[in-house]
Amino acid sequence: MEEEALHFHFDVDGNNFASAGEASVQVKRLLRQMGFSPDTIRRISIAMYEGEINMVIHAHGGDADVYVYPDKIRVVLSDTGPGIKDVSLAMQEGYSTAPDNIRSLGFGAGMGLPNMKRYSDKLEVRSTVGVGTVIEMEFISA
Amino acid sequence: MTVEKLAQTLNWKVVSLSEPDREITGGYCGDLLSWVMGRAESGDMWFTIMSNMNVVAVAHLTDVACVVFTEGVMPDAPVIEAAKRNGINLIACEEPTYTASVKASELLK
């Protein structure tokens, strides 16, 4: 049994690109109130924002769940989108399947998953084509 | 060098200044938002020609000291409103990104 965690749930709206990031910004505020270090908060909120953006671009939104433990934070992002065909390819910097209209907004540079890996201490991607994707990230609090 | 002092010294336009005394410790230039999130550091001035709503979220999450819109780019009113709500400093200049960042970096020396 894992020790008890504080749990926060967010619905990520898949239809509103401009509002993507609301969950990450809220999480940033919550973690700041709880006294986590600025570096830890920065890593978590950026990684989570990348995940949110991915769900909006590729999966019409999804769910974001944040579990806060005394010494670590776990972020679980799940969607029922098209899934990722080749996860190792998607993990490469610069690889992207985002459409042009997303690129014109400054996203779709193929840095989403690489940034999630860069900023998290543990990253697990479980994806089934046609079913969806679950991304689990763990952050050790500094 | 504070954000307010930077804007004053270079005669750049103040678009939104929620934290005028925020100290600038470095800089980053880029328009691809994930590159910015991967590379920009807390306290940087971020030079960009992107001016959509997501810029506010990226500035907020990366904790940059300010966003500097270059090349005469000016964000729309809803973006400015969101910046005010989230305490994000926005300034704007007419110079290209390279020229703007060279001028600003001289002031950090």
gemmi code that builds the backbone of each chain (N, CA, C; Angstrom):
import gemmi

chains = {
    "A": [
        ("MET", (0.843, -1.208, 0.000), (0.000, 0.000, 0.000), (0.871, 1.249, 0.000)),
        ("GLU", (0.563, 2.143, -0.887), (1.273, 3.418, -0.887), (0.669, 4.333, 0.156)),
        ("GLU", (1.482, 5.237, 0.684), (0.945, 6.181, 1.655), (-0.111, 7.055, 0.988)),
        ("GLU", (-0.948, 7.620, 1.823), (-2.083, 8.376, 1.325), (-1.642, 9.639, 0.583)),
        ("ALA", (-2.352, 9.956, -0.484), (-1.984, 11.127, -1.275), (-3.159, 12.088, -1.360)),
        ("LEU", (-2.840, 13.345, -1.550), (-3.866, 14.326, -1.910), (-4.128, 14.154, -3.394)),
        ("HIS", (-5.391, 14.135, -3.780), (-5.713, 13.879, -5.182), (-6.475, 15.065, -5.789)),
        ("PHE", (-6.008, 15.526, -6.931), (-6.715, 16.587, -7.657), (-7.031, 16.088, -9.062)),
        ("HIS", (-8.270, 16.307, -9.486), (-8.672, 15.873, -10.820), (-9.020, 17.083, -11.701)),
        ("PHE", (-8.616, 17.027, -12.944), (-8.941, 18.096, -13.894), (-9.433, 17.485, -15.204)),
        ("ASP", (-10.493, 18.080, -15.755), (-10.921, 17.716, -17.112), (-10.178, 18.627, -18.079)),
        ("VAL", (-9.529, 18.043, -19.061), (-8.843, 18.863, -20.058), (-9.755, 18.995, -21.279)),
        ("ASP", (-10.213, 20.214, -21.515), (-11.159, 20.510, -22.592), (-10.460, 20.406, -23.945)),
        ("GLY", (-10.935, 19.508, -24.770), (-10.283, 19.269, -26.051), (-10.663, 20.257, -27.137)),
        ("ASN", (-11.639, 21.104, -26.854), (-12.129, 21.994, -27.914), (-11.577, 23.401, -27.834)),
        ("ASN", (-10.858, 23.677, -26.780), (-10.407, 25.054, -26.604), (-8.901, 25.115, -26.434)),
        ("PHE", (-8.230, 25.425, -27.528), (-6.779, 25.428, -27.493), (-6.232, 26.547, -26.617)),
        ("ALA", (-6.945, 27.672, -26.612), (-6.457, 28.829, -25.843), (-6.499, 28.561, -24.347)),
        ("SER", (-7.452, 27.728, -23.909), (-7.564, 27.484, -22.473), (-6.683, 26.328, -22.009)),
        ("ALA", (-6.025, 25.645, -22.940), (-5.104, 24.578, -22.546), (-4.063, 25.177, -21.626)),
        ("GLY", (-3.803, 24.499, -20.541), (-2.845, 25.028, -19.585), (-3.504, 25.451, -18.292)),
        ("GLU", (-4.838, 25.499, -18.293), (-5.530, 25.911, -17.071), (-5.243, 24.965, -15.919)),
        ("ALA", (-5.251, 23.663, -16.203), (-4.983, 22.681, -15.144), (-3.554, 22.854, -14.618)),
        ("SER", (-2.606, 23.047, -15.536), (-1.200, 23.195, -15.127), (-1.006, 24.437, -14.262)),
        ("VAL", (-1.664, 25.511, -14.657), (-1.533, 26.756, -13.896), (-2.144, 26.590, -12.503)),
        ("GLN", (-3.290, 25.876, -12.440), (-3.912, 25.608, -11.130), (-3.015, 24.748, -10.257)),
        ("VAL", (-2.413, 23.723, -10.879), (-1.516, 22.838, -10.128), (-0.315, 23.625, -9.604)),
        ("LYS", (0.178, 24.534, -10.434), (1.300, 25.364, -10.013), (0.924, 26.133, -8.742)),
        ("ARG", (-0.271, 26.725, -8.752), (-0.726, 27.491, -7.579), (-0.859, 26.598, -6.349)),
        ("LEU", (-1.509, 25.438, -6.540), (-1.732, 24.521, -5.413), (-0.413, 24.083, -4.789)),
        ("LEU", (0.547, 23.716, -5.645), (1.827, 23.220, -5.128), (2.595, 24.336, -4.426)),
        ("ARG", (2.428, 25.563, -4.940), (3.097, 26.693, -4.301), (2.527, 26.903, -2.896)),
        ("GLN", (1.188, 26.792, -2.800), (0.553, 26.930, -1.483), (1.031, 25.852, -0.518)),
        ("MET", (1.318, 24.677, -1.061), (1.749, 23.569, -0.201), (3.221, 23.653, 0.138)),
        ("GLY", (3.930, 24.604, -0.447), (5.312, 24.846, -0.045), (6.368, 24.031, -0.764)),
        ("PHE", (6.020, 23.468, -1.934), (7.054, 22.760, -2.703), (8.044, 23.768, -3.295)),
        ("SER", (9.252, 23.307, -3.610), (10.296, 24.230, -4.085), (9.959, 24.740, -5.491)),
        ("PRO", (10.381, 25.974, -5.800), (10.096, 26.545, -7.126), (10.574, 25.651, -8.269)),
        ("ASP", (11.719, 25.006, -8.099), (12.239, 24.144, -9.162), (11.326, 22.942, -9.390)),
        ("THR", (10.881, 22.317, -8.312), (9.978, 21.165, -8.420), (8.669, 21.590, -9.084)),
        ("ILE", (8.136, 22.713, -8.653), (6.864, 23.205, -9.189), (7.000, 23.506, -10.684)),
        ("ARG", (8.129, 24.105, -11.054), (8.365, 24.464, -12.449), (8.423, 23.209, -13.323)),
        ("ARG", (9.153, 22.188, -12.848), (9.281, 20.951, -13.618), (7.914, 20.307, -13.826)),
        ("ILE", (7.140, 20.231, -12.741), (5.840, 19.566, -12.811), (4.881, 20.318, -13.720)),
        ("SER", (4.800, 21.633, -13.547), (3.796, 22.378, -14.300), (4.128, 22.420, -15.791)),
        ("ILE", (5.409, 22.506, -16.141), (5.769, 22.500, -17.572), (5.466, 21.130, -18.184)),
        ("ALA", (5.871, 20.065, -17.500), (5.635, 18.710, -18.026), (4.139, 18.446, -18.188)),
        ("MET", (3.371, 18.916, -17.219), (1.935, 18.695, -17.267), (1.296, 19.503, -18.399)),
        ("TYR", (1.793, 20.712, -18.616), (1.276, 21.550, -19.698), (1.537, 20.888, -21.048)),
        ("GLU", (2.715, 20.321, -21.218), (3.027, 19.617, -22.469), (2.019, 18.483, -22.678)),
        ("GLY", (1.698, 17.791, -21.596), (0.729, 16.703, -21.675), (-0.659, 17.203, -22.032)),
        ("GLU", (-1.042, 18.297, -21.411), (-2.343, 18.909, -21.712), (-2.437, 19.285, -23.187)),
        ("ILE", (-1.378, 19.956, -23.668), (-1.350, 20.388, -25.070), (-1.475, 19.174, -25.990)),
        ("ASN", (-0.746, 18.115, -25.660), (-0.824, 16.899, -26.485), (-2.238, 16.344, -26.528)),
        ("MET", (-2.914, 16.344, -25.373), (-4.276, 15.806, -25.340), (-5.222, 16.665, -26.168)),
        ("VAL", (-4.991, 17.984, -26.159), (-5.849, 18.875, -26.937), (-5.575, 18.701, -28.442)),
        ("ILE", (-4.283, 18.608, -28.799), (-3.926, 18.485, -30.224), (-4.397, 17.150, -30.798)),
        ("HIS", (-4.128, 16.077, -30.055), (-4.271, 14.742, -30.648), (-5.505, 13.956, -30.203)),
        ("ALA", (-6.060, 14.279, -29.032), (-7.019, 13.335, -28.441), (-8.352, 13.963, -28.025)),
        ("HIS", (-8.651, 15.188, -28.464), (-9.887, 15.869, -28.058), (-10.019, 15.974, -26.541)),
        ("GLY", (-8.899, 16.176, -25.888), (-8.933, 16.358, -24.432), (-8.754, 15.053, -23.679)),
        ("GLY", (-8.976, 15.106, -22.369), (-8.795, 13.918, -21.546), (-8.852, 14.269, -20.068)),
        ("ASP", (-8.249, 13.416, -19.260), (-8.260, 13.609, -17.810), (-6.849, 13.801, -17.294)),
        ("ALA", (-6.725, 14.695, -16.334), (-5.442, 14.886, -15.665), (-5.651, 14.671, -14.176)),
        ("ASP", (-4.883, 13.779, -13.605), (-4.968, 13.497, -12.170), (-3.612, 13.728, -11.525)),
        ("VAL", (-3.638, 14.472, -10.440), (-2.394, 14.799, -9.745), (-2.481, 14.256, -8.321)),
        ("TYR", (-1.480, 13.453, -7.954), (-1.435, 12.872, -6.610), (-0.227, 13.455, -5.884)),
        ("VAL", (-0.493, 14.091, -4.773), (0.583, 14.766, -4.048), (0.922, 13.990, -2.771)),
        ("TYR", (2.142, 13.506, -2.695), (2.661, 12.826, -1.508), (3.641, 13.785, -0.819)),
        ("PRO", (4.035, 13.476, 0.412), (4.963, 14.380, 1.091), (6.273, 14.579, 0.318)),
        ("ASP", (6.761, 13.536, -0.336), (8.078, 13.622, -0.960), (8.064, 13.471, -2.476)),
        ("LYS", (6.893, 13.280, -3.052), (6.831, 13.147, -4.519), (5.448, 13.511, -5.034)),
        ("ILE", (5.386, 13.765, -6.328), (4.121, 14.089, -6.981), (3.988, 13.195, -8.203)),
        ("ARG", (2.784, 12.631, -8.352), (2.543, 11.757, -9.496), (1.471, 12.408, -10.368)),
        ("VAL", (1.715, 12.491, -11.659), (0.752, 13.078, -12.584), (0.343, 12.002, -13.587)),
        ("VAL", (-0.958, 11.762, -13.692), (-1.465, 10.763, -14.630), (-2.367, 11.455, -15.648)),
        ("LEU", (-1.995, 11.342, -16.915), (-2.766, 11.972, -17.992), (-3.342, 10.859, -18.852)),
        ("SER", (-4.670, 10.810, -18.961), (-5.235, 9.730, -19.764), (-6.243, 10.266, -20.763)),
        ("ASP", (-6.206, 9.676, -21.946), (-7.151, 10.096, -22.984), (-7.646, 8.882, -23.752)),
        ("THR", (-8.699, 9.107, -24.529), (-9.243, 8.041, -25.373), (-9.037, 8.423, -26.841)),
        ("GLY", (-7.884, 9.016, -27.102), (-7.552, 9.456, -28.458), (-7.055, 8.315, -29.335)),
        ("PRO", (-6.391, 8.644, -30.434), (-5.990, 7.636, -31.424), (-4.833, 6.736, -30.983)),
        ("GLY", (-4.154, 7.113, -29.886), (-3.008, 6.323, -29.443), (-1.750, 6.689, -30.213)),
        ("ILE", (-0.609, 6.230, -29.688), (0.680, 6.542, -30.320), (1.202, 5.266, -30.983)),
        ("LYS", (1.414, 5.327, -32.311), (1.830, 4.129, -33.053), (3.196, 3.635, -32.603)),
        ("ASP", (4.136, 4.579, -32.518), (5.508, 4.202, -32.195), (6.022, 5.134, -31.091)),
        ("VAL", (5.969, 4.632, -29.858), (6.299, 5.483, -28.713), (7.761, 5.935, -28.749)),
        ("SER", (8.663, 5.039, -29.154), (10.078, 5.432, -29.133), (10.357, 6.529, -30.162)),
        ("LEU", (9.619, 6.499, -31.272), (9.745, 7.562, -32.278), (9.194, 8.881, -31.713)),
        ("ALA", (8.058, 8.778, -31.029), (7.433, 9.979, -30.447), (8.301, 10.593, -29.355)),
        ("MET", (9.170, 9.784, -28.754), (10.050, 10.288, -27.698), (11.240, 11.059, -28.263)),
        ("GLN", (11.465, 10.955, -29.582), (12.615, 11.645, -30.187), (12.327, 13.128, -30.369)),
        ("GLU", (13.299, 13.955, -30.013), (13.152, 15.398, -30.204), (12.954, 15.699, -31.678)),
        ("GLY", (11.942, 16.484, -31.988), (11.723, 16.923, -33.358), (10.720, 16.084, -34.131)),
        ("TYR", (10.367, 14.899, -33.614), (9.372, 14.084, -34.310), (7.979, 14.553, -33.919)),
        ("SER", (7.156, 14.866, -34.916), (5.820, 15.374, -34.616), (4.828, 14.959, -35.675)),
        ("THR", (3.588, 14.697, -35.250), (2.512, 14.431, -36.209), (1.450, 15.533, -36.114)),
        ("ALA", (1.812, 16.641, -35.454), (0.840, 17.733, -35.278), (0.542, 18.407, -36.616)),
        ("PRO", (-0.723, 18.803, -36.821), (-1.092, 19.471, -38.081), (-0.537, 20.904, -38.160)),
        ("ASP", (-0.546, 21.458, -39.372), (0.043, 22.783, -39.622), (-0.588, 23.901, -38.796)),
        ("ASN", (-1.913, 23.828, -38.577), (-2.548, 24.924, -37.835), (-2.033, 24.984, -36.394)),
        ("ILE", (-1.631, 23.835, -35.864), (-1.059, 23.791, -34.509), (0.355, 24.355, -34.535)),
        ("ARG", (1.076, 24.050, -35.611), (2.450, 24.552, -35.723), (2.470, 26.069, -35.813)),
        ("SER", (1.473, 26.630, -36.475), (1.456, 28.089, -36.618), (1.218, 28.772, -35.272)),
        ("LEU", (0.719, 28.022, -34.298), (0.537, 28.571, -32.948), (1.804, 28.450, -32.110)),
        ("GLY", (2.819, 27.784, -32.655), (4.081, 27.663, -31.923), (4.262, 26.308, -31.265)),
        ("PHE", (3.291, 25.407, -31.482), (3.429, 24.046, -30.948), (3.759, 23.084, -32.086)),
        ("GLY", (3.798, 21.788, -31.759), (4.053, 20.803, -32.807), (5.505, 20.744, -33.230)),
        ("ALA", (6.418, 21.129, -32.322), (7.846, 21.091, -32.658), (8.460, 19.729, -32.325)),
        ("GLY", (7.641, 18.815, -31.859), (8.173, 17.495, -31.512), (8.980, 17.503, -30.226)),
        ("MET", (8.605, 18.374, -29.310), (9.343, 18.490, -28.055), (8.479, 18.162, -26.833)),
        ("GLY", (7.238, 17.791, -27.066), (6.310, 17.567, -25.953), (6.745, 16.422, -25.052)),
        ("LEU", (6.753, 15.207, -25.614), (7.175, 14.052, -24.809), (8.629, 14.177, -24.337)),
        ("PRO", (9.564, 14.653, -25.220), (10.937, 14.845, -24.731), (11.016, 15.805, -23.527)),
        ("ASN", (10.200, 16.870, -23.540), (10.194, 17.767, -22.387), (9.624, 17.093, -21.141)),
        ("MET", (8.594, 16.253, -21.335), (8.027, 15.528, -20.186), (9.084, 14.619, -19.578)),
        ("LYS", (9.888, 14.001, -20.451), (10.957, 13.127, -19.959), (12.051, 13.959, -19.278)),
        ("ARG", (12.386, 15.088, -19.894), (13.428, 15.962, -19.362), (13.110, 16.427, -17.935)),
        ("TYR", (11.844, 16.766, -17.711), (11.499, 17.386, -16.433), (10.989, 16.418, -15.370)),
        ("SER", (10.627, 15.192, -15.758), (10.130, 14.255, -14.747), (11.263, 13.338, -14.293)),
        ("ASP", (11.070, 12.710, -13.135), (12.070, 11.753, -12.663), (11.760, 10.355, -13.169)),
        ("LYS", (10.494, 10.136, -13.538), (10.100, 8.847, -14.084), (8.945, 9.092, -15.050)),
        ("LEU", (9.033, 8.493, -16.223), (7.967, 8.684, -17.216), (7.581, 7.336, -17.785)),
        ("GLU", (6.266, 7.063, -17.782), (5.789, 5.821, -18.374), (4.698, 6.167, -19.373)),
        ("VAL", (4.829, 5.644, -20.587), (3.819, 5.886, -21.620), (3.179, 4.551, -21.978)),
        ("ARG", (1.870, 4.456, -21.755), (1.146, 3.248, -22.164), (0.127, 3.677, -23.212)),
        ("SER", (0.268, 3.131, -24.418), (-0.611, 3.581, -25.481), (-1.050, 2.427, -26.358)),
        ("THR", (-2.322, 2.419, -26.705), (-2.842, 1.417, -27.620), (-3.546, 2.145, -28.764)),
        ("VAL", (-3.115, 1.844, -29.970), (-3.710, 2.509, -31.128), (-5.209, 2.224, -31.182)),
        ("GLY", (-5.985, 3.281, -31.323), (-7.436, 3.158, -31.400), (-8.119, 3.136, -30.039)),
        ("VAL", (-7.348, 3.085, -28.978), (-7.941, 3.004, -27.627), (-7.609, 4.247, -26.810)),
        ("GLY", (-6.331, 4.619, -26.805), (-5.952, 5.807, -26.048), (-4.569, 5.705, -25.453)),
        ("THR", (-4.241, 6.736, -24.695), (-2.902, 6.845, -24.129), (-2.981, 7.222, -22.649)),
        ("VAL", (-2.127, 6.582, -21.861), (-1.974, 6.976, -20.453), (-0.516, 7.331, -20.229)),
        ("ILE", (-0.297, 8.520, -19.709), (1.057, 8.950, -19.399), (1.162, 9.152, -17.902)),
        ("GLU", (2.157, 8.508, -17.313), (2.338, 8.622, -15.884), (3.717, 9.204, -15.613)),
        ("MET", (3.724, 10.288, -14.863), (4.996, 10.938, -14.550), (5.152, 11.024, -13.041)),
        ("GLU", (6.382, 10.850, -12.593), (6.647, 10.985, -11.171), (7.752, 12.016, -10.970)),
        ("PHE", (7.560, 12.828, -9.974), (8.521, 13.895, -9.674), (8.932, 13.766, -8.215)),
        ("ILE", (10.212, 13.625, -7.969), (10.705, 13.586, -6.600), (10.869, 15.027, -6.138)),
        ("SER", (10.277, 15.329, -4.997), (10.335, 16.705, -4.517), (11.723, 17.023, -3.964)),
        ("ALA", (12.296, 18.122, -4.465), (13.661, 18.497, -4.046), (13.637, 19.196, -2.696)),
    ],
    "B": [
        ("MET", (19.171, 44.307, -13.183), (18.296, 45.097, -14.064), (16.844, 44.613, -13.908)),
        ("THR", (15.956, 45.535, -13.565), (14.554, 45.145, -13.439), (13.860, 45.284, -14.797)),
        ("VAL", (12.689, 44.681, -14.890), (11.938, 44.731, -16.144), (11.547, 46.179, -16.474)),
        ("GLU", (11.116, 46.901, -15.467), (10.716, 48.293, -15.697), (11.894, 49.124, -16.220)),
        ("LYS", (13.060, 48.931, -15.607), (14.262, 49.682, -15.985), (14.675, 49.324, -17.423)),
        ("LEU", (14.548, 48.058, -17.768), (14.875, 47.617, -19.132), (14.017, 48.367, -20.151)),
        ("ALA", (12.704, 48.371, -19.906), (11.776, 49.029, -20.833), (12.069, 50.523, -20.928)),
        ("GLN", (12.317, 51.140, -19.776), (12.614, 52.586, -19.752), (13.891, 52.904, -20.519)),
        ("THR", (14.956, 52.142, -20.215), (16.270, 52.431, -20.794), (16.252, 52.289, -22.314)),
        ("LEU", (15.572, 51.264, -22.806), (15.579, 51.017, -24.251), (14.389, 51.664, -24.954)),
        ("ASN", (13.596, 52.359, -24.164), (12.416, 53.027, -24.700), (11.472, 52.041, -25.396)),
        ("TRP", (11.293, 50.898, -24.753), (10.373, 49.890, -25.262), (9.001, 50.095, -24.628)),
        ("LYS", (7.992, 49.625, -25.362), (6.623, 49.867, -24.914), (6.216, 48.893, -23.801)),
        ("VAL", (5.676, 49.452, -22.732), (5.158, 48.615, -21.661), (3.731, 48.201, -22.021)),
        ("VAL", (3.510, 46.885, -22.189), (2.175, 46.396, -22.551), (1.405, 46.017, -21.291)),
        ("SER", (2.097, 45.359, -20.383), (1.508, 44.983, -19.096), (2.655, 44.802, -18.115)),
        ("LEU", (2.560, 45.473, -16.985), (3.672, 45.426, -16.043), (3.139, 45.157, -14.633)),
        ("SER", (2.904, 43.873, -14.355), (2.372, 43.498, -13.044), (3.459, 43.466, -11.991)),
        ("GLU", (4.656, 43.111, -12.427), (5.779, 43.023, -11.487), (6.953, 43.843, -12.022)),
        ("PRO", (6.858, 45.174, -11.909), (7.896, 46.036, -12.493), (9.284, 45.797, -11.915)),
        ("ASP", (9.339, 45.353, -10.655), (10.641, 45.182, -9.992), (11.246, 43.796, -10.183)),
        ("ARG", (10.611, 42.978, -11.027), (11.155, 41.632, -11.262), (12.549, 41.750, -11.884)),
        ("GLU", (13.496, 41.056, -11.311), (14.895, 41.117, -11.739), (15.114, 40.204, -12.956)),
        ("ILE", (15.802, 40.710, -13.956), (16.135, 39.915, -15.143), (17.525, 39.309, -14.939)),
        ("THR", (17.628, 38.007, -15.112), (18.919, 37.350, -14.880), (19.509, 36.744, -16.154)),
        ("GLY", (18.742, 36.753, -17.247), (19.238, 36.178, -18.489), (18.206, 36.350, -19.575)),
        ("GLY", (18.408, 35.647, -20.694), (17.461, 35.802, -21.780), (17.358, 34.556, -22.641)),
        ("TYR", (16.249, 34.459, -23.371), (16.067, 33.360, -24.301), (15.254, 33.860, -25.494)),
        ("CYS", (15.661, 33.462, -26.709), (14.934, 33.856, -27.915), (14.311, 32.613, -28.541)),
        ("GLY", (13.020, 32.655, -28.846), (12.418, 31.507, -29.510), (10.922, 31.646, -29.692)),
        ("ASP", (10.432, 31.022, -30.766), (9.005, 31.094, -31.069), (8.315, 29.737, -30.966)),
        ("LEU", (9.104, 28.674, -30.892), (8.511, 27.346, -30.722), (8.352, 27.125, -29.223)),
        ("LEU", (7.085, 27.030, -28.786), (6.794, 27.115, -27.360), (7.407, 25.984, -26.538)),
        ("SER", (7.472, 24.798, -27.117), (8.068, 23.691, -26.363), (9.582, 23.847, -26.229)),
        ("TRP", (10.204, 24.472, -27.223), (11.636, 24.767, -27.095), (11.840, 25.742, -25.949)),
        ("VAL", (10.969, 26.724, -25.887), (11.068, 27.716, -24.806), (10.894, 27.020, -23.461)),
        ("MET", (9.904, 26.109, -23.393), (9.667, 25.415, -22.123), (10.816, 24.490, -21.757)),
        ("GLY", (11.525, 24.014, -22.772), (12.649, 23.127, -22.494), (13.930, 23.869, -22.168)),
        ("ARG", (14.048, 25.116, -22.637), (15.341, 25.808, -22.557), (15.345, 27.096, -21.732)),
        ("ALA", (14.261, 27.850, -21.751), (14.263, 29.130, -21.034), (14.352, 28.880, -19.534)),
        ("GLU", (14.987, 29.809, -18.842), (15.148, 29.643, -17.398), (14.361, 30.703, -16.642)),
        ("SER", (14.065, 30.375, -15.406), (13.380, 31.325, -14.540), (14.197, 32.620, -14.477)),
        ("GLY", (13.534, 33.757, -14.635), (14.241, 35.043, -14.585), (14.708, 35.553, -15.932)),
        ("ASP", (14.542, 34.751, -16.982), (14.926, 35.187, -18.330), (13.964, 36.243, -18.870)),
        ("MET", (14.451, 37.078, -19.784), (13.556, 37.853, -20.643), (13.392, 36.994, -21.892)),
        ("TRP", (12.155, 36.794, -22.302), (11.882, 35.898, -23.425), (11.486, 36.729, -24.654)),
        ("PHE", (12.322, 36.649, -25.701), (12.075, 37.390, -26.937), (11.320, 36.493, -27.915)),
        ("THR", (10.192, 36.987, -28.431), (9.406, 36.166, -29.350), (8.533, 37.018, -30.260)),
        ("ILE", (8.131, 36.434, -31.378), (7.149, 37.095, -32.240), (5.784, 36.410, -32.092)),
        ("MET", (5.721, 35.372, -31.244), (4.438, 34.714, -30.970), (3.638, 35.589, -30.010)),
        ("SER", (2.347, 35.735, -30.255), (1.591, 36.607, -29.353), (0.216, 36.029, -29.013)),
        ("ASN", (0.054, 34.701, -29.162), (-1.258, 34.123, -28.847), (-1.381, 33.835, -27.349)),
        ("MET", (-2.549, 33.350, -26.971), (-2.869, 33.123, -25.566), (-1.895, 32.150, -24.889)),
        ("ASN", (-1.399, 31.178, -25.649), (-0.521, 30.170, -25.056), (0.797, 30.767, -24.555)),
        ("VAL", (1.171, 31.921, -25.116), (2.401, 32.592, -24.678), (2.310, 32.957, -23.187)),
        ("VAL", (1.110, 33.358, -22.769), (0.918, 33.723, -21.360), (1.120, 32.496, -20.465)),
        ("ALA", (0.541, 31.377, -20.883), (0.693, 30.143, -20.097), (2.159, 29.717, -20.034)),
        ("VAL", (2.846, 29.790, -21.166), (4.257, 29.381, -21.197), (5.104, 30.314, -20.320)),
        ("ALA", (4.832, 31.614, -20.398), (5.567, 32.580, -19.567), (5.312, 32.305, -18.086)),
        ("HIS", (4.067, 31.982, -17.776), (3.690, 31.699, -16.391), (4.412, 30.455, -15.877)),
        ("LEU", (4.369, 29.392, -16.677), (4.919, 28.113, -16.224), (6.442, 28.110, -16.182)),
        ("THR", (7.079, 28.825, -17.118), (8.548, 28.844, -17.116), (9.094, 29.878, -16.132)),
        ("ASP", (8.192, 30.747, -15.644), (8.582, 31.759, -14.661), (9.630, 32.736, -15.232)),
        ("VAL", (9.485, 33.082, -16.521), (10.384, 34.094, -17.077), (10.054, 35.450, -16.454)),
        ("ALA", (11.040, 36.371, -16.466), (10.831, 37.689, -15.849), (9.883, 38.544, -16.686)),
        ("CYS", (9.961, 38.374, -18.015), (9.067, 39.132, -18.898), (9.067, 38.499, -20.286)),
        ("VAL", (8.032, 38.844, -21.058), (8.001, 38.495, -22.478), (8.297, 39.781, -23.240)),
        ("VAL", (9.207, 39.716, -24.218), (9.475, 40.874, -25.075), (9.008, 40.524, -26.488)),
        ("PHE", (7.938, 41.176, -26.944), (7.466, 40.981, -28.319), (8.322, 41.849, -29.231)),
        ("THR", (8.921, 41.228, -30.236), (9.815, 41.960, -31.133), (9.134, 42.227, -32.478)),
        ("GLU", (9.840, 42.927, -33.372), (9.367, 43.150, -34.750), (8.035, 43.898, -34.810)),
        ("GLY", (7.715, 44.663, -33.784), (6.465, 45.419, -33.788), (5.220, 44.605, -33.496)),
        ("VAL", (5.414, 43.356, -33.060), (4.267, 42.495, -32.734), (3.568, 43.028, -31.483)),
        ("MET", (2.241, 43.045, -31.525), (1.473, 43.484, -30.369), (0.359, 42.468, -30.097)),
        ("PRO", (0.256, 41.955, -28.874), (-0.792, 40.965, -28.595), (-2.180, 41.594, -28.554)),
        ("ASP", (-3.199, 40.759, -28.740), (-4.589, 41.220, -28.655), (-4.982, 41.486, -27.203)),
        ("ALA", (-6.078, 42.218, -27.048), (-6.555, 42.585, -25.711), (-6.772, 41.382, -24.771)),
        ("PRO", (-7.384, 40.275, -25.234), (-7.587, 39.139, -24.310), (-6.267, 38.569, -23.776)),
        ("VAL", (-5.230, 38.621, -24.612), (-3.914, 38.126, -24.179), (-3.338, 39.046, -23.095)),
        ("ILE", (-3.497, 40.340, -23.314), (-3.011, 41.317, -22.324), (-3.771, 41.151, -21.005)),
        ("GLU", (-5.080, 40.934, -21.109), (-5.897, 40.714, -19.911), (-5.419, 39.485, -19.133)),
        ("ALA", (-5.172, 38.405, -19.873), (-4.709, 37.161, -19.235), (-3.360, 37.389, -18.563)),
        ("ALA", (-2.498, 38.182, -19.188), (-1.186, 38.476, -18.604), (-1.355, 39.242, -17.298)),
        ("LYS", (-2.253, 40.201, -17.297), (-2.511, 40.974, -16.065), (-3.036, 40.067, -14.953)),
        ("ARG", (-3.975, 39.180, -15.315), (-4.554, 38.257, -14.326), (-3.490, 37.352, -13.709)),
        ("ASN", (-2.505, 36.975, -14.519), (-1.509, 36.005, -14.054), (-0.191, 36.649, -13.622)),
        ("GLY", (-0.162, 37.959, -13.581), (1.038, 38.649, -13.119), (2.228, 38.519, -14.055)),
        ("ILE", (1.953, 38.492, -15.369), (3.028, 38.340, -16.361), (3.392, 39.711, -16.947)),
        ("ASN", (4.677, 40.021, -16.973), (5.154, 41.269, -17.581), (5.274, 41.110, -19.096)),
        ("LEU", (4.668, 42.043, -19.836), (4.779, 42.033, -21.295), (5.346, 43.372, -21.761)),
        ("ILE", (6.393, 43.333, -22.581), (6.848, 44.557, -23.216), (7.012, 44.312, -24.716)),
        ("ALA", (7.079, 45.393, -25.472), (7.109, 45.259, -26.935), (8.094, 46.250, -27.530)),
        ("CYS", (8.713, 45.832, -28.642), (9.645, 46.741, -29.320), (9.525, 46.557, -30.829)),
        ("GLU", (10.097, 47.491, -31.566), (10.041, 47.440, -33.024), (11.213, 46.648, -33.611)),
        ("GLU", (12.287, 46.496, -32.841), (13.496, 45.855, -33.353), (13.283, 44.370, -33.671)),
        ("PRO", (14.075, 43.839, -34.610), (14.081, 42.387, -34.805), (14.636, 41.700, -33.552)),
        ("THR", (14.330, 40.420, -33.402), (14.715, 39.693, -32.191), (16.216, 39.779, -31.910)),
        ("TYR", (17.029, 39.626, -32.963), (18.487, 39.654, -32.756), (18.928, 40.994, -32.173)),
        ("THR", (18.522, 42.078, -32.828), (18.921, 43.420, -32.390), (18.425, 43.697, -30.965)),
        ("ALA", (17.175, 43.327, -30.711), (16.587, 43.569, -29.390), (17.365, 42.826, -28.312)),
        ("SER", (17.706, 41.573, -28.582), (18.376, 40.785, -27.549), (19.812, 41.264, -27.330)),
        ("VAL", (20.467, 41.748, -28.402), (21.825, 42.284, -28.250), (21.789, 43.538, -27.374)),
        ("LYS", (20.850, 44.436, -27.671), (20.704, 45.660, -26.871), (20.446, 45.332, -25.403)),
        ("ALA", (19.518, 44.388, -25.185), (19.147, 44.062, -23.806), (20.288, 43.381, -23.065)),
        ("SER", (21.021, 42.538, -23.769), (22.096, 41.811, -23.079), (23.226, 42.761, -22.672)),
        ("GLU", (23.412, 43.853, -23.444), (24.405, 44.865, -23.058), (24.078, 45.439, -21.674)),
        ("LEU", (22.791, 45.568, -21.412), (22.362, 46.177, -20.140), (22.560, 45.229, -18.958)),
        ("LEU", (22.633, 43.946, -19.244), (22.802, 42.964, -18.142), (24.249, 42.863, -17.691)),
        ("LYS", (25.186, 43.407, -18.516), (26.623, 43.265, -18.192), (27.012, 44.068, -16.956)),
    ],
}
model = gemmi.Model(1)
for chain_id, residues in chains.items():
    chain = gemmi.Chain(chain_id)
    for i, (resn, *xyz) in enumerate(residues, 1):
        res = gemmi.Residue()
        res.name, res.seqid = resn, gemmi.SeqId(i, " ")
        for name, pos in zip(("N", "CA", "C"), xyz):
            atom = gemmi.Atom()
            atom.name, atom.element = name, gemmi.Element(name[0])
            atom.pos, atom.b_iso = gemmi.Position(*pos), 0.0
            res.add_atom(atom)
        chain.add_residue(res)
    model.add_chain(chain)
structure = gemmi.Structure()
structure.add_model(model)
structure.setup_entities()
